[in-house]
Amino acid sequence: MEAEFTLDEAREVLSAVRALAPGALRAPLSESDARTVLGAGIEIKGVVQGLLDFPTTIQGESAYWCWQSGETEIAWWHLRDAGFAGRQPLRDV
């Protein structure tokens, strides 16, 4: 079973990974940044865009906290089968 993140955990891990990643998670993700991300249990959904998903469960549904390079913090989520097009602002949870 994969690890899941609370929103606070996802934000903490993102901050730590940004500090550790040689390219600071700027898009496109470098190979060394990608290794750092994957080692933290984060899923890469787009290397070119720097799109990362953090597995979670929201209101009983399998979902992701979603972050893209250039965003200041995790502010989006989507159901696992909805993908990037299904991103919704956190205020909707």
C-alpha positions as a LaTeX table, in Angstrom:
\begin{tabular}{lrrr}
\hline
Residue & $x$ (\AA) & $y$ (\AA) & $z$ (\AA) \\
\hline
Met1 & 0.00 & 0.00 & 0.00 \\
Glu2 & 1.35 & 3.42 & $-0.94$ \\
Ala3 & 1.92 & 6.10 & 1.64 \\
Glu4 & $-0.65$ & 8.86 & 1.86 \\
Phe5 & $-0.11$ & 12.44 & 2.95 \\
Thr6 & $-2.25$ & 14.78 & 4.99 \\
Leu7 & $-2.22$ & 18.30 & 3.56 \\
Asp8 & 0.17 & 19.47 & 6.29 \\
Glu9 & 2.49 & 16.51 & 5.63 \\
Ala10 & 2.43 & 17.14 & 1.88 \\
Arg11 & 3.34 & 20.79 & 2.41 \\
Glu12 & 6.17 & 19.86 & 4.80 \\
Val13 & 7.55 & 17.23 & 2.42 \\
Leu14 & 7.33 & 19.62 & $-0.54$ \\
Ser15 & 9.29 & 22.22 & 1.40 \\
Ala16 & 11.95 & 19.68 & 2.40 \\
Val17 & 12.24 & 18.26 & $-1.12$ \\
Arg18 & 12.59 & 21.76 & $-2.61$ \\
Ala19 & 15.47 & 22.42 & $-0.21$ \\
Leu20 & 17.17 & 19.11 & $-1.07$ \\
Ala21 & 16.59 & 19.04 & $-4.82$ \\
Pro22 & 19.59 & 20.42 & $-6.75$ \\
Gly23 & 17.32 & 22.29 & $-9.19$ \\
Ala24 & 14.84 & 23.42 & $-6.50$ \\
Leu25 & 12.04 & 21.68 & $-8.49$ \\
Arg26 & 12.12 & 24.21 & $-11.31$ \\
Ala27 & 10.48 & 22.96 & $-14.52$ \\
Pro28 & 11.50 & 20.97 & $-16.38$ \\
Leu29 & 12.53 & 18.67 & $-13.53$ \\
Ser30 & 16.11 & 17.49 & $-13.72$ \\
Glu31 & 16.90 & 13.80 & $-13.33$ \\
Ser32 & 18.37 & 14.43 & $-9.88$ \\
Asp33 & 15.30 & 16.44 & $-8.81$ \\
Ala34 & 13.08 & 13.58 & $-10.06$ \\
Arg35 & 15.04 & 11.07 & $-7.97$ \\
Thr36 & 14.62 & 13.27 & $-4.89$ \\
Val37 & 10.87 & 13.60 & $-5.52$ \\
Leu38 & 10.31 & 9.89 & $-6.06$ \\
Gly39 & 12.39 & 9.04 & $-3.00$ \\
Ala40 & 9.95 & 11.08 & $-0.89$ \\
Gly41 & 6.92 & 9.09 & $-2.08$ \\
Ile42 & 5.64 & 11.85 & $-4.36$ \\
Glu43 & 4.34 & 10.96 & $-7.83$ \\
Ile44 & 5.61 & 12.85 & $-10.88$ \\
Lys45 & 2.80 & 13.50 & $-13.35$ \\
Gly46 & 4.71 & 15.83 & $-15.67$ \\
Val47 & 8.49 & 16.26 & $-15.84$ \\
Val48 & 8.29 & 19.14 & $-18.33$ \\
Gln49 & 5.69 & 21.05 & $-16.25$ \\
Gly50 & 7.12 & 20.02 & $-12.88$ \\
Leu51 & 3.73 & 18.54 & $-11.96$ \\
Leu52 & 3.67 & 16.57 & $-8.69$ \\
Asp53 & 0.90 & 14.63 & $-6.96$ \\
Phe54 & 0.78 & 13.59 & $-3.30$ \\
Pro55 & $-1.50$ & 10.58 & $-2.68$ \\
Thr56 & $-4.27$ & 11.16 & $-0.13$ \\
Thr57 & $-7.88$ & 10.37 & 0.69 \\
Ile58 & $-10.42$ & 13.21 & 0.71 \\
Gln59 & $-13.93$ & 12.62 & 1.99 \\
Gly60 & $-13.46$ & 8.87 & 1.55 \\
Glu61 & $-12.26$ & 9.17 & $-2.06$ \\
Ser62 & $-8.78$ & 8.37 & $-3.39$ \\
Ala63 & $-7.31$ & 11.71 & $-4.41$ \\
Tyr64 & $-4.13$ & 13.76 & $-4.78$ \\
Trp65 & $-2.86$ & 17.03 & $-3.39$ \\
Cys66 & $-1.50$ & 18.66 & $-6.54$ \\
Trp67 & 1.41 & 21.06 & $-7.04$ \\
Gln68 & 3.07 & 22.46 & $-10.16$ \\
Ser69 & 6.45 & 24.14 & $-10.44$ \\
Gly70 & 6.01 & 27.89 & $-10.04$ \\
Glu71 & 3.21 & 27.61 & $-7.48$ \\
Thr72 & 4.13 & 28.87 & $-4.02$ \\
Glu73 & 2.40 & 26.07 & $-2.12$ \\
Ile74 & 0.00 & 23.18 & $-2.53$ \\
Ala75 & $-3.33$ & 24.85 & $-3.25$ \\
Trp76 & $-5.07$ & 22.26 & $-5.46$ \\
Trp77 & $-6.42$ & 18.72 & $-5.27$ \\
His78 & $-8.12$ & 16.26 & $-7.62$ \\
Leu79 & $-9.60$ & 12.78 & $-7.57$ \\
Arg80 & $-7.12$ & 10.17 & $-8.74$ \\
Asp81 & $-9.01$ & 9.40 & $-11.93$ \\
Ala82 & $-9.69$ & 13.07 & $-12.76$ \\
Gly83 & $-6.12$ & 14.12 & $-13.57$ \\
Phe84 & $-4.85$ & 17.68 & $-13.98$ \\
Ala85 & $-8.02$ & 18.78 & $-15.78$ \\
Gly86 & $-9.99$ & 17.93 & $-12.63$ \\
Arg87 & $-7.91$ & 20.13 & $-10.32$ \\
Gln88 & $-9.97$ & 22.01 & $-7.77$ \\
Pro89 & $-8.90$ & 24.69 & $-5.31$ \\
Leu90 & $-8.44$ & 23.54 & $-1.72$ \\
Arg91 & $-11.30$ & 25.76 & $-0.58$ \\
Asp92 & $-13.60$ & 23.20 & $-2.25$ \\
Val93 & $-12.65$ & 20.40 & 0.22 \\
\hline
\end{tabular}
